[in-house]
């Protein structure tokens, strides 16, 4: 899955959990600024794990605090797993 597809999936998932329109989710906004709390992070994390097929950590959302950062990291992780 490309970074763009991961980013789009994150936007859809965050919009759903935050109950806001997709077009209002800025990919460069920090998750905390968007209003994401720890329970929401776990929900989004589980959706991403299911979609990507590998485990994530809630720490990933703090280490990569925007959709842009997280999707880039996840695309790199997925590429590494595919190459192995």
Backbone as CSV, one residue per row, in Angstrom:
resi,resn,N_x,N_y,N_z,CA_x,CA_y,CA_z,C_x,C_y,C_z
1,UNK,0.853,-1.181,0.000,0.000,0.000,0.000,0.894,1.239,0.000
2,UNK,0.562,2.185,-0.846,1.371,3.402,-0.968,1.114,4.353,0.209
3,UNK,2.022,5.298,0.357,1.853,6.307,1.403,0.554,7.076,1.197
4,UNK,0.225,7.371,-0.053,-1.000,8.117,-0.347,-2.241,7.340,0.079
5,UNK,-2.252,6.037,-0.198,-3.402,5.214,0.195,-3.505,5.075,1.705
6,UNK,-2.362,4.934,2.361,-2.358,4.866,3.825,-2.868,6.185,4.399
7,UNK,-2.409,7.299,3.832,-2.847,8.615,4.277,-4.363,8.771,4.121
8,UNK,-4.889,8.368,2.964,-6.330,8.466,2.718,-7.112,7.588,3.708
9,UNK,-6.605,6.394,3.971,-7.261,5.511,4.938,-7.271,6.161,6.320
10,UNK,-6.158,6.791,6.698,-6.080,7.484,7.992,-7.090,8.625,8.066
11,UNK,-7.206,9.393,6.996,-8.160,10.508,6.956,-9.585,9.986,7.170
12,UNK,-9.940,8.940,6.440,-11.286,8.365,6.561,-11.524,7.847,7.975
13,UNK,-10.551,7.124,8.507,-10.682,6.546,9.847,-10.789,7.629,10.919
14,UNK,-9.946,8.650,10.817,-9.987,9.740,11.800,-11.284,10.531,11.697
15,UNK,-11.735,10.786,10.498,-12.997,11.519,10.325,-14.145,10.744,10.966
16,UNK,-14.114,9.420,10.798,-15.169,8.594,11.379,-15.131,8.635,12.907
17,UNK,-13.952,8.451,13.479,-13.844,8.408,14.941,-14.083,9.788,15.567
18,UNK,-13.704,10.844,14.863,-13.904,12.201,15.378,-15.283,12.763,15.025
19,UNK,-15.997,12.042,14.146,-17.323,12.464,13.685,-17.296,13.852,13.048
20,UNK,-16.345,13.991,12.123,-16.213,15.237,11.375,-16.111,14.897,9.884
21,UNK,-16.384,15.857,9.006,-16.249,15.599,7.573,-14.797,15.298,7.193
22,UNK,-14.622,14.380,6.238,-13.272,14.000,5.783,-12.464,15.188,5.321
23,UNK,-13.107,16.106,4.632,-12.362,17.229,4.058,-11.886,18.245,5.102
24,UNK,-12.253,18.044,6.357,-11.771,18.931,7.416,-10.573,18.345,8.161
25,UNK,-10.164,17.132,7.802,-9.015,16.490,8.455,-7.745,16.888,7.709
26,UNK,-6.932,17.701,8.342,-5.674,18.155,7.745,-4.584,17.117,8.006
27,UNK,-3.923,16.679,6.955,-2.915,15.630,7.101,-1.637,16.116,7.774
28,UNK,-1.473,17.427,7.891,-0.295,17.965,8.566,-0.590,18.462,9.988
29,UNK,-1.823,18.260,10.442,-2.191,18.664,11.808,-1.827,17.557,12.790
30,UNK,-1.336,17.941,13.948,-1.001,16.956,14.974,-2.278,16.278,15.458
31,UNK,-2.145,14.975,15.772,-3.299,14.203,16.230,-3.949,14.849,17.452
32,UNK,-3.139,15.370,18.365,-3.693,16.010,19.561,-4.484,17.264,19.200
33,UNK,-4.031,17.969,18.190,-4.748,19.179,17.756,-6.083,18.830,17.104
34,UNK,-6.126,17.666,16.451,-7.375,17.197,15.847,-8.391,16.755,16.904
35,UNK,-7.918,16.535,18.130,-8.815,16.127,19.204,-8.803,14.633,19.487
36,UNK,-7.798,13.936,18.982,-7.693,12.495,19.176,-7.237,12.206,20.598
37,UNK,-7.989,11.374,21.311,-7.564,10.961,22.644,-7.029,9.534,22.583
38,UNK,-6.594,8.989,23.714,-5.944,7.677,23.708,-6.880,6.560,23.251
39,UNK,-8.144,6.616,23.618,-9.097,5.587,23.190,-9.296,5.644,21.674
40,UNK,-9.356,6.838,21.134,-9.505,6.997,19.688,-8.264,6.494,18.957
41,UNK,-7.092,6.752,19.530,-5.847,6.280,18.935,-5.858,4.760,18.831
42,UNK,-6.291,4.094,19.892,-6.346,2.630,19.888,-7.300,2.144,18.800
43,UNK,-8.436,2.792,18.642,-9.408,2.398,17.614,-8.801,2.545,16.211
44,UNK,-8.199,3.690,15.944,-7.587,3.938,14.639,-6.415,2.973,14.426
45,UNK,-5.645,2.739,15.466,-4.517,1.821,15.383,-4.986,0.413,15.000
46,UNK,-6.063,-0.049,15.602,-6.589,-1.376,15.288,-7.062,-1.448,13.838
47,UNK,-7.699,-0.406,13.348,-8.128,-0.379,11.951,-6.925,-0.430,11.006
48,UNK,-5.883,0.321,11.345,-4.675,0.318,10.518,-3.992,-1.045,10.543
49,UNK,-3.934,-1.659,11.709,-3.330,-2.992,11.812,-4.058,-3.993,10.921
50,UNK,-5.371,-3.938,10.954,-6.167,-4.839,10.125,-5.929,-4.572,8.643
51,UNK,-5.859,-3.327,8.265,-5.676,-2.948,6.864,-4.273,-3.294,6.361
52,UNK,-3.257,-3.057,7.213,-1.870,-3.233,6.791,-1.321,-4.634,7.044
53,UNK,-1.913,-5.331,8.007,-1.468,-6.693,8.284,-0.259,-6.807,9.197
54,UNK,0.038,-5.759,9.963,1.094,-5.863,10.967,0.746,-5.000,12.171
55,UNK,1.383,-5.322,13.313,1.063,-4.647,14.565,1.701,-3.273,14.656
56,UNK,0.954,-2.382,15.276,1.429,-1.031,15.558,1.439,-0.828,17.067
57,UNK,2.017,0.262,17.479,2.040,0.644,18.881,1.402,2.025,19.020
58,UNK,0.720,2.258,20.128,0.210,3.627,20.340,1.338,4.666,20.299
59,UNK,2.550,4.241,20.635,3.694,5.150,20.586,3.951,5.663,19.174
60,UNK,3.577,4.863,18.158,3.766,5.303,16.770,3.027,6.614,16.510
61,UNK,1.887,6.797,17.163,1.090,8.006,16.969,1.727,9.220,17.652
62,UNK,2.589,8.960,18.637,3.298,10.052,19.301,4.636,10.323,18.621
63,UNK,5.275,9.249,18.126,6.544,9.400,17.412,6.335,10.033,16.034
64,UNK,5.179,9.768,15.440,4.816,10.293,14.115,3.466,10.994,14.273
65,UNK,3.469,12.244,14.763,2.255,12.898,15.272,1.281,13.493,14.256
66,UNK,1.520,13.278,12.956,0.573,13.753,11.950,0.269,12.611,10.981
67,UNK,-0.784,12.745,10.227,-1.102,11.730,9.221,0.041,11.637,8.214
68,UNK,0.596,12.763,7.808,1.708,12.759,6.854,2.892,11.962,7.396
69,UNK,3.273,12.235,8.642,4.406,11.538,9.262,4.114,10.049,9.436
70,UNK,2.945,9.742,9.962,2.586,8.349,10.235,2.464,7.544,8.947
71,UNK,1.829,8.102,7.934,1.653,7.352,6.688,2.994,7.103,6.000
72,UNK,3.920,8.045,6.081,5.252,7.845,5.515,5.964,6.713,6.258
73,UNK,5.919,6.741,7.567,6.538,5.696,8.384,5.920,4.328,8.080
74,UNK,4.591,4.269,8.031,3.922,2.989,7.797,4.210,2.440,6.402
75,UNK,4.297,3.312,5.415,4.640,2.867,4.055,6.055,2.287,4.032
76,UNK,6.974,2.912,4.766,8.342,2.398,4.848,8.372,1.040,5.554
77,UNK,7.610,0.912,6.644,7.557,-0.360,7.371,6.976,-1.461,6.493
78,UNK,5.944,-1.130,5.760,5.319,-2.114,4.893,6.269,-2.535,3.773
79,UNK,7.009,-1.596,3.220,7.987,-1.908,2.163,9.074,-2.833,2.703
80,UNK,9.533,-2.582,3.928,10.553,-3.437,4.548,10.025,-4.855,4.725
81,UNK,8.771,-4.976,5.162,8.183,-6.302,5.364,7.995,-7.040,4.042
82,UNK,7.638,-6.300,3.009,7.454,-6.903,1.686,8.778,-7.376,1.107
83,UNK,9.846,-6.637,1.388,11.158,-6.973,0.842,11.789,-8.158,1.573
84,UNK,11.370,-8.395,2.797,11.974,-9.474,3.608,11.517,-10.857,3.179
